[in-house]
Amino acid sequence: MSEITKTVEEMALEERKFLHDVSNQLVIAQGMGSFLKKALDKNENVGEKEKERILKLEKAVKELVTLVKDRRALLHELSEDA
């Protein structure tokens, strides 16, 4: 089947799979960011700028997780309605 003839449902299922895969990687990034934050907080040689940067990273990843969760919920909702 060519890309042009895909149904909306097929595209939604592909997007759900894509978001699932992205979500898995975000969970890993979130965990590693948390691990690094704890390590940096314990290290006296780490400057405040670096600590601020890890907080920004943590906030950005959290926002991405929220965006992906919201999108996945919408796709689940739409596929249930179909």
N, C-alpha and C positions, 0 to 999 in steps of 0.2 A: 504494500500500500504506500503510495507516495505521501509526502508530508502534507500536500494540499488537500488530500481527500480524507484526512483524519477527522473523526467526529470530535465535537466539543468534549464529550465524555472521555474519549481516548486521551485527548490533550490534558484534561484534568487529572486523569490517573497518572500520566507521565509526570505532571507537575507535583503531584503528591509524593511520588517516588523520589523525585529530585529534592523536594523539601525534607523528606525523611533523611536522605543522605547528607544534606547540608546540616540538618539538625544534629546528626551524630557527630560531625566534625566540630560543631559549635560547643557541644557538651565537653568534648575533649579540650578545646581551647579554654573554655570556662574553668575546667578543673586545673589545667596547667597554670592559668593566670592566678588562680587562688593559691596554688602551691608556691608560685614565685612571689606573690605578695607577702605571704607568711615568711618566706625566707628573707626577703628584703627588709621586712619590719624588724627582724632579729639582728640584721647585720648593721653594725654601727658605722661602717665605712660607706654606706649608701646615702647619697645626698637626698635632700627634700625634692629636688626636681625629678629624680628617678622614681621616688615614691609617688609623686603626683602623676607621673606618666603611667605607672602600673594601675593607679586608680582610674585614669581615663580609659585604659585598655579594658579594665573590668567593667566599667560603665558601658562602653561600646559593645562589648560582647553580650552583656545583659540585654541591651536594646535589640541586638540582632536576634537573640533567642526569643524575645517577646514578639518581634515582627514575624518570625518563622512560625511560632505557635499560633499567632492570630491568623496567618494565611492558611495554615494547615486546618485549623478549625473551620474556616470559611469553606475550604474545598470539601471537607467532610460533610458540612451542612448542605452544600450544593449537590453533592453526589447522593445524599439521602433523599433530597427533594426530587431527583430525576426519576 
